[in-house]
């Protein structure tokens, strides 16, 4: 956020608009006791949300928090979708334990945390990209998105449509 604030200040000093492209899941990260994405939306003139899913309902669902927040703040938001193939993703979820003092490499650390494995899952690339799913993309582009902040779509890798 320090870099984003600095860049915003510099672009505004030169009378330029400042846009930030960010993944949709930044609403799960915290910065100063609030969702990181909210701070980004507050700072940027426009935010592009990388909402990489391959059907209209899922794209809108993972974008709703940001669309609502940007609308309340009178900011612009575009939804980014992927058109090129994406490889399947392997996910391993862990939970951090409570902090406790510990010794590592002959040094006493202020705190350490155990990690407990929770689950493993695979996300198929075809669930993240509209690659070779032209009908689904068309459906998304025709779906009304009734939020004042919504200013359209950003199609990543247009060459995939050829």
Buried (B, 14 or more C-beta within 10 A) or exposed (E): EEEBEEBBEEBEEEEEEBBBBBBBBBBEEEEEEEBBBBBBBBBBBBBBBBBBBBBBEBBBEBBBBBBBBBBEEEBBBBBBBBBEEBEEEEEEEEEEEEEEEEEEEEEEEEEEEEEEEEEEEEBEBBBBBBBEBEEBBEBBEEEEBEBBBBBEBBBBBEEBEE
